[in-house]
Amino acid sequence: MPRTAPSAADRELIALTAADGHPVSAAQLKHWRRRGLLPSPARQFLGRDGTRTVYPPGTRELVRSLARHAGPGRSLDDLALLAYFCDEAPVPELALKTALARVYFLRRNRHWEAVDTERAKVPEELRSDDVHYDVAEAEALIELRGGGAIIRQMRRNLRRRPGLAKASRQEIDERVAGVLTNLNRPRLPEDDLEFMADLEAVLDFDSEESSLARLAVWETVAIAHAAQMAELRETSGEERLHRLAAATMAELADLRAEVRQASEETWGRATGGRLGALPLDQPGFARLTAAELVEWMSAKTVHPEGAVLAERYFTDSLADLLARCYLARVRRTGVGEGREAFVARTSGATGRHRRGG
């Protein structure tokens, strides 16, 4: 059966992408339309001249973006997210929300499956009466096993504590796991002064060392603690899905701007600015940004009104940790340094001096 010739509207898009060096076929356009990644053209009546098909405004920009990112192994969800985050193209609402939901809930389900597997390793008689603690401990052990530069830096930082320089690897890892566990709990156990001393050592704000690993430790701890600064409220996957479905495209665009700002700042710190801009044209980064958008959509509701992701998950969180560690140190040693000296010592870590406060 012979194929129907492409419409004039499709021929225009085919010529446009070919001129860009990323040609698409009529069959590819049809496939994207069927899957909701492209809007369908409308028939426009021209009076005596008959009719023509016309795509909605923004379709040219969308097709150019999809064509640029299309390639082997890239799913339609990848294309939707790449077009949305990298080029800010007008991806159709249903296709966008479907891609956001699939990426977010896939990551979320994998995380909780790993946590459940880790918790199952603990004999029933050794489990805590506090389910939040058991979950936090499981998450900590997963992070510890993941290792990497962040965990190695935490170990080095802890060994600077008096009495730990020659501690065994097992003891150091137990303390790292303790720090991670308590950061994953709903609230910091500030009455545990030994833990607070370990946390202060892991943060290592007093050191003059400058390294990407040290910054990565700050980033990791700050992100974890940001959740502890929020209002404690139970939520569910169903609630998060409903919130995503009900969001307007304008609300999603605002969240995109927030998440991109936070991601770009994190990337800059993590790379020392040596690798240029955040590579959002890579599917992995687009998926990560998508998951962060859906997570922040819900998390934003339990932070103070007007909270900004980039500040709340780094600057505000670090400043709060600094204050809590300082108060714990005073309780532990009975020695304080005075507010002026404390602010002078810690402003570089939080970046407050750049805001004039």
Disulfide bonds with the S-S distance in Angstrom:
none
